[in-house]
Amino acid sequence: MIPKSKAWRSERYLAWVRSLPCCMTGEEGCEAHHVIGLGWGLSGWGLKAPDAFVMPLTPWAHRMVHQCAEWQPWQVEWLQQTIRAGLTQFANDPDIREQLTRALAFIDAREAV
């Protein structure tokens, strides 16, 4: 688990994620959704996942992921897609690249279990 005070934050990365089409619908006008409900210890009561663990969702899709637990497993694929695109977009930004590389390794390790 990543302590709340140590969670990585980047408004620059979040703004870029919000500019992407929705992972679920392909529509524009997205919010940056922080991963929830996968049992990874990244989110919960008063705890928001680090900004490396976000994906673009329209407001409707964002609400659906929060309301319908059966949609939450899709977050794994959506996160991987978003992070891989981010690694390309921020290839020359060592801080963002490092955080995204760590996030992708974390997801791969969790999914390998």
Secondary structure, DSSP 8 states (H G I E B T S, - for coil): ---GGG----HHHHHHHHTS--TTT--SS-EEEE--SSSSSS-BTTB---GGGEEEE-HHHHHHHHH-GGGTTHHHHHHHHHHHHHHHHTTT-HHHHHHHHHHHHHHHHHHH-
